[in-house]
Amino acid sequence: MKRTTVVRIFWAGAAVCVVASVLFFMGIIPLPVCAALLIVAFPVTVLSLFFCWMAGEFGGDIPFIGY
């Protein structure tokens, strides 16, 4: 993936995490909904941050992250 694509995925995942947390603390959504959103969005955010650090500007490949 290109770096710009990965950065967009990172910011989208981070936004979902922040919005879900804020809505929960404001009492708009219940805990199970917040947890479901965080369970999906947090790993995507962390992986895309790592890919952002490893991805090149012009390459179309996904870097190897090891085991």
C-alpha positions in Angstrom: 0.0 0.0 0.0 1.1 3.5 -0.5 1.9 5.6 2.5 -0.9 8.1 1.9 -3.4 5.3 1.9 -2.1 3.9 5.1 -2.1 7.3 6.8 -5.8 7.7 5.8 -6.6 4.3 7.3 -4.8 5.3 10.5 -6.7 8.5 10.9 -10.0 6.9 10.2 -9.3 4.2 12.8 -8.1 6.8 15.3 -11.2 8.9 14.7 -13.5 5.9 15.3 -11.7 5.2 18.6 -12.0 8.7 19.8 -15.6 9.3 18.7 -16.7 6.0 20.2 -15.0 6.9 23.5 -16.4 10.4 23.6 -19.9 9.1 22.8 -19.7 6.5 25.6 -18.5 9.0 28.2 -21.3 11.4 27.2 -23.8 8.5 27.7 -25.0 8.4 24.1 -23.9 4.8 23.3 -23.8 1.9 25.8 -20.6 0.1 26.8 -21.1 -3.0 24.5 -21.4 -0.7 21.4 -18.3 1.2 22.4 -16.4 -2.0 23.1 -17.4 -3.4 19.7 -16.2 -0.3 17.9 -12.9 -0.3 19.8 -12.3 -4.0 19.2 -12.6 -3.4 15.5 -11.0 0.0 15.1 -8.0 -0.3 17.6 -6.1 -3.1 15.9 -6.7 -1.4 12.5 -5.2 1.8 13.9 -2.2 0.1 15.4 -1.4 -2.0 12.3 -1.8 1.0 10.0 0.5 3.1 12.2 3.1 0.4 11.9 2.6 0.1 8.1 2.9 3.9 7.9 6.3 3.8 9.5 7.5 1.0 7.2 5.8 1.9 3.9 7.6 3.8 1.2 6.3 6.8 -0.5 6.0 5.3 -4.0 5.9 1.5 -3.5 2.7 -0.5 -3.8 3.7 -3.3 -1.6 3.1 -4.1 2.1 6.2 -4.4 4.1 7.1 -7.6 6.0 6.5 -7.2 9.7 7.9 -10.5 10.9 6.6 -12.7 13.6 
